[in-house]
Amino acid sequence: MTTQQAIPCSLYRGGTSKGLFFLEQDLPLDERERNAVLLAAMGSPDERQIDGLGGAHPLTSKVAVVRKSEKPDVDVDYLFLQVALEKPEVSTNQNCGNILAGVGPFAIEQGLVETSGDSTDVRIYLDNTGAQAVARVQTPGNAVRYSGTTRIDGVPGAAAPVSIEFTDIEGSSCGALLPTGQAMENLEGVDVTCIDNGMPVVLMRAVDFGLSGYETPEQLESDQTLKSRLENIRLKVGQRMNLGDVKAKTVPKMCLISPAKNGGLINTRTFIPHRVHEAIGVLGSVSVATACLIPDTLAYAMVSGSLSNAESVREYAVEHPSGSFSVEMQLKFSASGVVTVQRAALLRTARLLMRGEVMIPEGNPVAIKAN
């Protein structure tokens, strides 16, 4: 008989991320105990995560905790947790739109949501920020379909589409779309735009750091001077974005922008916040695309101000190191210049990789830091 604790879970790829999915009822109720279990499940703290299921990268050290919702017009509640690699930390300070792509399929697989024909809409409440989303999952024959022909940059092969429409994400973490009250300002000698349309992001021109903006993630991560400058700006701007002390937080994301090269709207390199994303986060891309449509931001200036009339729904491609990410946006501009986000939607894919039990070692420590 094993002396380890077995906890049911599923491993999903959601978009360009990968993580463990749990039913809330299968984890400890106490937050510290729960987070200790998640650290052990992932194998943290350890940069290789060799003694757990983590993939030795922030994009593959993620967790979704799901429960049937008691809220009206909501099917399930979803809590996202980012498990640190080299530190005993578990953060709930942000949403994750990529992992969100797996929540609908997981909820159906676990019997939390009944199928409704060839496709099933799953209404999801995002616990981290109070936003909501609707994920449309392919369910022919009353079963989740994972195979398909939809391709997304950053993921090999093709899979069934999962369309996601967001509501109420404007200022969801910072309290306002432009949390500092300015479309552009100068910090530490660098022009920045701070924006939160689902993800707090700080936009900066790559050229202001002596970069082209088309460097590889590896090149950027090896530039210690650059990383130090970006972290210094991040720590300063966190307070101005109403995020408090962000030293131990995973937000805001720092995004270097440059002109698009492959027919997209704009090109990006995103620090998340200390590693460079090999693509771009779902909600990060929404914030970047939104900035491109707001007059006086750094991004708006870069796209030549040609997109000021965004009342109609349009699709915008945000370029990143492994391709591009399309975001469907609709913004409304009042006569006084106030911007309101009317709609944000996008297409992802997800796949169930494994389901079973993760083994938690006997005597698992609970002395951890939970953000």
N, C-alpha and C positions, 0 to 999 in steps of 0.2 A: 504493500500500500504506500502510495506516495505521500510525502510529508509536505508537498507543495500545495498551494491553493489554486484550484482551477476556476477560471472566470470565463464565461461565454463571451465571445467577441467575433467580429468579422473584419477582414482586411479588405479595404476597397481602394482602388485608384479612383480619385475624383478629379477630373480635369488633368492638370499637370502636377498634382500632389498625390500623396498616398498616406493612408492613416488607418488606425484602429477604430472601429465603431462598436459602441457598447449601448445596451439598454441601461437607462439610469438605475433600474431596480437591481441590476447585477453588480453594481459598484457600492462601496461603503457610503453611507450617508454623510459621515463626517468628512469635511473638505480636505483636511490634512491627510487623513487615511486614504481617501480616494486618490489624491495626487501622488502619494507614496506608491500606491499600486500602479499608477500610470507610469511613473518613473521606472519602476522595476519592469513593467511590461515592455517598455521601449529600450531598456538597458542603459539608462542615464543615471548619473553623469559619467560619460565616456565618449570621446570624440568618434570612436568606431561603433559605439552601441553594440559591442560584440556579444554581450550577455542578454540581449533582448531582441525585439522585433523591429526596432528603428533602423532606418536606412542610412545613418551617418550623415544626414543633411537635414536642415530645417524643413525642406519640402516633403520629407518622408518621416518626420517625427511629429505627427499630428494625430489628434484624437477628436472624435465626435461622440457626444453623449446625447442620446435621444430618448424622449418619453412621449407618451400619448398626451395631447394637450387638453386642458380643461377650459381653454379660452374660446370664446365664441368665434366661429368662422376660421378656426385654426385646427389643423389635424395633428401636428406634432410640434414639440419644442425641441430645439437643437442648440446645444452648448458646444462651442469650439474651444479646444485647449491646445496650446502650443507647448510641446515638451522640449525643454532646452537639451542640448547635447552635453556640454561640458560642465554644466552647473545643475544643482538639484532644484530646478525651478520649473513651475508649470504656470503658464500665463493664460488668463481669460480676457486680455485687454483688447482683442480684436476679433472680427469675424473672419471667416475664410470661405470665399465663394467657390473655390475649387473643391474643397471637401464637402461643401453644401451640395454639389452635384450628386454625391453618393447618398445623401440623406433620404431622398424620395425612394430610390430603389430599396434601401435598407428598411425603411418604414413599411413598405409593402411586403418584403420578404419576412419581416418579423410579425406580420399580422396586425400592425397598428393602423393600417389604411387598407380598405377594400378596393380592389380594382374596379374600373368602370368602363369596360370596353377595350378597344385597341390602344387607347392611351388613358392615363390616369393622372389627374392633377392632384399634387400633394401640397397643401397649404402649410407653410413652415414659419414658425416664429423663431427669430434668431435671438437667443437668450443674452448674448454678449452685449447687444446694443439696443434691443427692443424693436428692430426692424422686422419686416416680413417679406416673404418671397413665395412664389408659386412655381413649383417644379413640375413640368409635364414629362411623365415617364412612359415609355412604350411598353404596353402590357397586352399584346395579342394572346388570346387563349387564357386570359386571367393570370398570366405569369410575366415577370419582368423580362424584357428582351435586352440582352447585352450586346449581341452581334448586330452589325449594321454597316453602313457605308459612310458615316460621318467621320471626317478627319479633323483633328485640331493640331495646330503647330505645337511641338514639344512632346507629342505622344506618338509612338510608332503605330502603324496600322490604322484600322477603322473600327468604329463601334456604333451602337445605337445612340441617337441624339437624346440629350436631356436639355430642354429649353427652360430657362429660368428668367422670370420677370420679378423685378424688385419693386417694392413700395416702401415709402417712408424711410429711405436711407440717407436723405440729405441731412448732413450734420449729425449723423447717428452716434458718433463717438465724441465729437468736439462741440456739439450744440449749434453749429451753424455751418453753412456751405463754405463760407470764407471765414474761418474761425478767428482770424486776427483782425477782421474788419477791412482788410485791404486786399486788392487783387494782386499787388506786387509791392515788395518792400526790400530793404537792403539789410542783411545781417552778416556780420563779420566780413564786410566788404564784398558780399556776394548777393546778387539779386535773387529773390526767392518768391514763389507763389505757394501759399499754404491752402489746401483744399480738403474737404471731407464730404464726398458723396458716397458713403459706404465704407471708405477706408481713408484714414488720415495720411495724406501724402504731401511731401515738400518737393516742389519742382525747381530745378536749377539747370541753367544752360551748361552743357558739357564743355563748351568752348571756354567758359569762365574758369575752368580748372585746367586749361591747357590740353583738353582732350578733344577727339573728333566726335565721340559719342557712339562710335561703332566698334569699340574695343570688345574683346571677348570677356566673359565673366572672370576667367582665370587671370587675364591681364589686369583687370581692375582690382581683384582681390589681392594681388601681389603688390599693389601700390600702397604701402603703409602710410605715406604722407597724405595721399588722397583720403584714405579711410579715417585718418585722424582728423582732417579738416571737416569731413562730413559729420563725424560724430560730435565734434565741437558745436557745429551748427544745430544738429539734432537736439542736443541737450539744451541749447539756448531757446530754440523755437518751441520745444515741448510745452513750456509754461505758457507761451503766447497762444498756443492752440488749445488751451484749457485741458491739457493732458497731465499737468502736474510734473513731477520729477519722472523723466522717462529713462533714466539711466538703466533700470532693470526691466524696461518694457520693450515690446517688439514693435511699437508704433512711436512716432510716425515713420512711414517708409520714405526713404530718400531716393528721389528719382532724377537722374540726369537725362535731359531731353536734347534732341538734335533733329534737324530736318529729316523727314522720311526719305528713304532711298528706293523703296520698292512699291510705290503707288499708294502707300498708306497715308494716314493723317499726320502722324508724328512718330519719331523713333525714341525708344526708351532703354535705359539701363537702370534697374531698380535694386537698391540695397534693402535687405529685409530683416533687420536693419544693418547687419554686419557682413552677411554673405550676399553675393549678387544672385538675383533670381535668374535662372536659366531661361525663363520666359517672362511672364508678368502675372501678378495675382489678378483674380477675377475682379474683385472690388477695387483694386488698385487701378486697373485699366479703366473702370468706370469713372473714377475720380480724374484720371488723366484726360480722358475724352471730354469730360465735362469742362475742365479747365480750358480746353481748346476752343470752347464755344462762348466763353465769358470774356467780354471786352476788358482790355488792360492787363490780363494775365501774361506771364512769360510765354505760355503755350499759344495763346491767341495771337500774340505778335509773331510767333514762329510760323503759324499757318496763314499769315498775311491778312488776317481779319476777314477772310472770305466766307465765313460760316456764321455771320451774325444773326441771320434769320433762321433760327432752328425750331420754329413752331411746328413744322411738319416732322414726322418721324423719319429719321435717317440712320443709316448704318455707317459707322466710322471704324477704320482699321488702325489699331495702335500697334506699331512695330516693336519687336523685342528681339533678344539674341537668337531665338530659334524660329522666328517667323513673324506672325502678326496675330492679333486678337481683335475680333469684330464685336463692337458694342452698338446696340440699337438705342438711340437717344432721342428724347424730346424734351426741350427746355422751353420755358415761357418767360418772356421779357416784359416787365411792366413799363408803363410810360416813364416811370421814375428811374428805370434802370435796374430794378430788383429782379434777380434771376430765381426762378422756381423750377425744380426738376419735376417734369410731368411723368416721365417714364424712362426706365432703363431695363433693357433685356439683352440676353446673350445666349449663346449655344455652347454647351459643354458635352462631354461624354463621361461615362463612369463604368467601372466593371468590378464585379465581385471577384476577388482573387482567392480568398480563403475564408472559411468559417469553421469554428471549433472552439477551443479553449486555450487561453494564454495561461501559462503557469507562473505563479508568483512564489518566489522562494520563501521558505519558512523563516520567520524572524525578520521579515522585511521592515527596514527602518521607516519611521514616520516623521523624523526631524527634517522637514524640508521647508523651502520658501515658496509660498503660493502668491502669485501676483494677482 
